[in-house]
Amino acid sequence: MRNHECTIVIASNDGKPYQTIRKQNNTWTQTILSNGNTHTMTPEQLLSHILPALAYKHATIKVIPDKDAKKPTKTTKTS
């Protein structure tokens, strides 16, 4: 799976999602779900949103594959 083939969902510990993050056209985009505002992010800003949630366990982070993303194909080894 590549960065542009998934959506990162950050939710409160009770399961209510409050923001999504996607990579589109070489830019990370954050959407605040409560009001629909979108913001572009640098990779460093993306980490600054995700790392505290992981370290302090005050949020749940899910990575959801996009429906139109290509599924990995099996490679076979030939002798």
NORNOR-V968161 format. One record per pair of residues at least 24 apart in sequence whose ideal C-beta (glycine too) atoms are under 10 Angstrom apart, sorted by the first residue. I is the first residue (numbers start at 1). J is the second residue. Records with the same first field share a line. If there is no record, write none. Layout:
# NORNOR-V968161
I->J / J
This chain:
# NORNOR-V968161
1->63 / 65 / 66 / 69 / 70 / 71 / 72
2->69 / 70
3->28 / 43 / 46
4->28 / 66 / 69
5->65 / 66 / 68 / 69 / 70 / 71
6->62 / 63 / 64 / 65 / 66 / 69
7->31 / 62 / 63 / 64 / 65 / 66 / 69
8->46 / 49 / 50 / 61 / 62 / 63 / 64
9->33 / 59 / 60 / 61 / 62 / 63 / 64
10->49 / 50 / 53 / 59 / 60 / 61 / 62
11->53 / 59 / 60 / 61 / 62
12->53 / 58 / 59 / 60
13->53 / 57 / 58 / 59 / 60
14->60
15->60
16->60
17->59 / 60 / 62
18->59
19->49 / 59
20->62 / 64
21->45 / 46 / 49 / 50 / 61 / 63
22->66
